Amino acid sequence: MELETLGTFLKNRRDRITPERIGLKTFGVTRRVPGLRREELAQLAGVTFRLHTPYP
């Protein structure tokens, strides 16, 4: 599976779920995009946000 295809798949899955649906606290009030933010995904995965962010 190509990395771009995998990235698209994961983003699609992340967009389908809300923090409230899985029992996470929300970060901030306004949401500009649907689904989980990177911080929330990192919290769910048990890693720090910095580890989840790709290096340049």
Backbone as a printed PyTorch tensor [residue, N CA C, xyz], in Angstrom:
tensor([[[  0.8560,  -1.1850,   0.0000],
         [  0.0000,   0.0000,   0.0000],
         [  0.8930,   1.2360,   0.0000]],

        [[  0.6300,   2.1490,  -0.8600],
         [  1.4190,   3.3700,  -0.9350],
         [  1.1330,   4.2630,   0.2710]],

        [[  2.1180,   5.0650,   0.6550],
         [  1.9550,   5.9450,   1.8120],
         [  0.8250,   6.9430,   1.6200]],

        [[  0.6760,   7.4740,   0.4270],
         [ -0.3980,   8.4400,   0.1710],
         [ -1.7710,   7.7830,   0.3450]],

        [[ -1.9030,   6.5680,  -0.1330],
         [ -3.1620,   5.8330,   0.0120],
         [ -3.4500,   5.5580,   1.4840]],

        [[ -2.4280,   5.1530,   2.2150],
         [ -2.5890,   4.9020,   3.6440],
         [ -2.9710,   6.1820,   4.3740]],

        [[ -2.3200,   7.2910,   4.0450],
         [ -2.6370,   8.5740,   4.6690],
         [ -4.0700,   8.9950,   4.4170]],

        [[ -4.5380,   8.8060,   3.1990],
         [ -5.9210,   9.1370,   2.8510],
         [ -6.8920,   8.2720,   3.6370]],

        [[ -6.5890,   6.9900,   3.7400],
         [ -7.4330,   6.0650,   4.4940],
         [ -7.5210,   6.4790,   5.9630]],

        [[ -6.3700,   6.7570,   6.5760],
         [ -6.3580,   7.1290,   7.9910],
         [ -7.0780,   8.4490,   8.2380]],

        [[ -6.9000,   9.4270,   7.3640],
         [ -7.5920,  10.7050,   7.5170],
         [ -9.0950,  10.5100,   7.4040]],

        [[ -9.5210,   9.6830,   6.4740],
         [-10.9410,   9.3980,   6.3090],
         [-11.5280,   8.7910,   7.5740]],

        [[-10.8110,   7.8690,   8.1800],
         [-11.2880,   7.2350,   9.4160],
         [-11.3050,   8.2310,  10.5670]],

        [[-10.2700,   9.0670,  10.6600],
         [-10.1920,  10.0640,  11.7340],
         [-11.3240,  11.0760,  11.6230]],

        [[-11.7120,  11.4280,  10.3950],
         [-12.7800,  12.4040,  10.1760],
         [-14.1530,  11.8800,  10.5790]],

        [[-14.3070,  10.5740,  10.6710],
         [-15.6190,   9.9760,  10.9630],
         [-15.9660,   9.9260,  12.4490]],

        [[-15.0170,  10.1960,  13.3140],
         [-15.2570,  10.0210,  14.7440],
         [-15.0980,  11.3470,  15.4820]],

        [[-15.8710,  11.5200,  16.5410],
         [-15.7850,  12.7300,  17.3570],
         [-15.1950,  12.3760,  18.7170]],

        [[-14.5510,  13.3320,  19.3780],
         [-13.9890,  13.0600,  20.7020],
         [-15.0580,  12.6000,  21.6990]],

        [[-16.2290,  13.2250,  21.6320],
         [-17.2990,  12.8740,  22.5590],
         [-17.7380,  11.4210,  22.3810]],

        [[-17.7060,  10.9520,  21.1640],
         [-18.1510,   9.5910,  20.8470],
         [-17.2800,   8.5300,  21.5100]],

        [[-16.0020,   8.8520,  21.7100],
         [-15.1060,   7.8740,  22.3210],
         [-14.6690,   8.2750,  23.7290]],

        [[-15.3160,   9.3030,  24.2840],
         [-15.0800,   9.6740,  25.6720],
         [-13.8650,  10.5440,  25.9370]],

        [[-13.3630,  11.2480,  24.9320],
         [-12.2340,  12.1580,  25.1400],
         [-12.7300,  13.5600,  25.4500]],

        [[-11.9280,  14.2760,  26.2340],
         [-12.2150,  15.6900,  26.4460],
         [-11.8770,  16.4320,  25.1650]],

        [[-12.6270,  17.4880,  24.8810],
         [-12.3510,  18.2570,  23.6710],
         [-11.2990,  19.3180,  23.9490]],

        [[-10.5220,  19.6630,  22.9400],
         [ -9.5210,  20.7230,  23.0140],
         [-10.1050,  21.9450,  22.3430]],

        [[-10.4540,  22.9510,  23.1170],
         [-11.0160,  24.1640,  22.5360],
         [-12.5000,  24.0230,  22.2540]],

        [[-13.0840,  25.0860,  21.7370],
         [-14.5210,  25.1280,  21.5000],
         [-14.8520,  24.9700,  20.0220]],

        [[-14.1720,  25.7290,  19.1840],
         [-14.4790,  25.7500,  17.7620],
         [-13.7130,  24.6570,  17.0270]],

        [[-14.4110,  23.9320,  16.1730],
         [-13.7780,  22.9040,  15.3530],
         [-13.8640,  23.3340,  13.8960]],

        [[-12.7230,  23.4560,  13.2530],
         [-12.7030,  23.8800,  11.8490],
         [-12.8790,  22.7090,  10.8910]],

        [[-12.5690,  21.5190,  11.3460],
         [-12.7050,  20.3310,  10.5040],
         [-13.4140,  19.2360,  11.2910]],

        [[-14.0510,  18.2950,  10.6100],
         [-14.7150,  17.2040,  11.3250],
         [-13.6990,  16.2060,  11.8740]],

        [[-14.1310,  15.4180,  12.8150],
         [-13.2930,  14.3280,  13.3010],
         [-12.3360,  14.7250,  14.3960]],

        [[-11.3780,  13.8360,  14.6360],
         [-10.4050,  14.0420,  15.6970],
         [ -9.2780,  14.9530,  15.2420]],

        [[ -8.8130,  15.7740,  16.1640],
         [ -7.6120,  16.5730,  15.9280],
         [ -6.4050,  15.6960,  16.2300]],

        [[ -5.2420,  16.1280,  15.7630],
         [ -4.0270,  15.3380,  15.9980],
         [ -3.7560,  15.1460,  17.4870]],

        [[ -4.0220,  16.1870,  18.2860],
         [ -3.8070,  16.0930,  19.7270],
         [ -4.6900,  15.0050,  20.3330]],

        [[ -5.9270,  14.9430,  19.8740],
         [ -6.8760,  13.9580,  20.3960],
         [ -6.4970,  12.5450,  19.9570]],

        [[ -6.0460,  12.4020,  18.7330],
         [ -5.6000,  11.1040,  18.2450],
         [ -4.3810,  10.6330,  19.0220]],

        [[ -3.4550,  11.5530,  19.2890],
         [ -2.2730,  11.2110,  20.0740],
         [ -2.6670,  10.7950,  21.4870]],

        [[ -3.6210,  11.5060,  22.0950],
         [ -4.0930,  11.1580,  23.4320],
         [ -4.6980,   9.7610,  23.4240]],

        [[ -5.4860,   9.4580,  22.4420],
         [ -6.1210,   8.1490,  22.3290],
         [ -5.0790,   7.0460,  22.1460]],

        [[ -4.0310,   7.3390,  21.3810],
         [ -2.9790,   6.3570,  21.1150],
         [ -1.9830,   6.2410,  22.2650]],

        [[ -2.0470,   7.1810,  23.2190],
         [ -1.1400,   7.1370,  24.3550],
         [  0.2640,   7.6220,  24.0290]],

        [[  0.3790,   8.5070,  23.0400],
         [  1.6750,   9.0800,  22.6810],
         [  1.5850,  10.5900,  22.8060]],

        [[  2.7500,  11.2380,  22.8090],
         [  2.7340,  12.6920,  22.8540],
         [  2.4230,  13.2320,  21.4700]],

        [[  1.9170,  14.4290,  21.4260],
         [  1.5730,  15.0530,  20.1520],
         [  2.8070,  15.2070,  19.2790]],

        [[  3.9300,  15.4980,  19.8700],
         [  5.1580,  15.6990,  19.1100],
         [  5.5510,  14.4260,  18.3520]],

        [[  5.3340,  13.2620,  18.9470],
         [  5.6710,  12.0050,  18.2740],
         [  4.7460,  11.7360,  17.0940]],

        [[  3.5250,  12.2170,  17.1590],
         [  2.5600,  11.9860,  16.0880],
         [  2.7980,  12.9040,  14.9050]],

        [[  3.4130,  14.0690,  15.1390],
         [  3.6450,  15.0450,  14.0770],
         [  4.8350,  14.6060,  13.2300]],

        [[  4.6670,  14.5250,  11.9210],
         [  5.7910,  14.1130,  11.0650],
         [  6.9180,  15.1410,  11.0760]],

        [[  8.1250,  14.6610,  11.0030],
         [  9.2780,  15.5510,  10.9440],
         [  9.4300,  16.0800,   9.5250]],

        [[  9.9110,  17.3240,   9.3910],
         [ 10.0750,  17.8990,   8.0400],
         [ 11.1310,  17.1920,   7.2200]]])
